[in-house]
Each structure stands twice: as C-alpha cells, then as structure tokens.
C-alpha cells in the first residue's frame, strides 16, 4: 500500500485478505512497515535473504521509503544463475513497473 507520495506504508497479501473481516479496511489487514531493500542492494545478497526468509517478492524503496518497484525471486534467480552473471545491484528491469501500483502483491 502506497500513500500519495508513493511511500510504502505496508504490504497486503492474499492470505491477509482471506483472514480479514469482510468489511475490514485495507490498512487494518496489511502488514505495516514491511521489509524493504534499496536499489543498490547487492542482488546476490538479496536473493540469499529472500531464500532464507522464504519470500517470493521484495519491495524496493529509496532511503525515504518511496516505492521503486518489486523484485520477484523467480526473475532474480535466472538472472543471477546465467553464466557470467556479474550483477552487483538489483537490475532496474527486475524491479518491475507492472508492480508499481498500490494494492495486494
């Protein structure tokens, strides 16, 4: 969930919606202050952390919390496993713009 300044306020997942009351507001069902990463975070470290935490997506934000995009593990794994993959930070194209709207992830 994003505010008007595109600051990430929380994360709302399908499981949150399934557990929520029928008339619950999104802000009541979401996880406030989700784990985020910066665009310059080492991509290999990000993938390792995603595996350890068993998460499939990772929100990317600026240091001010402004949402940049979401990296999906299913996109990051092949990008890093290809021969000669020397990606040092999160590839911009993997912080997909198709995930840049507020709402469930």
Secondary structure, 3 states (H helix, E strand, C coil): CECCCCEECEEECHHHHHHCCCCCCHHHHCEECCCEECCCCEHHHHHHHHHHHCCCEEEEECCCCEEEEEEEHHHHHHHHHCCCCCCCECCHHHEEHHHCCCCEC
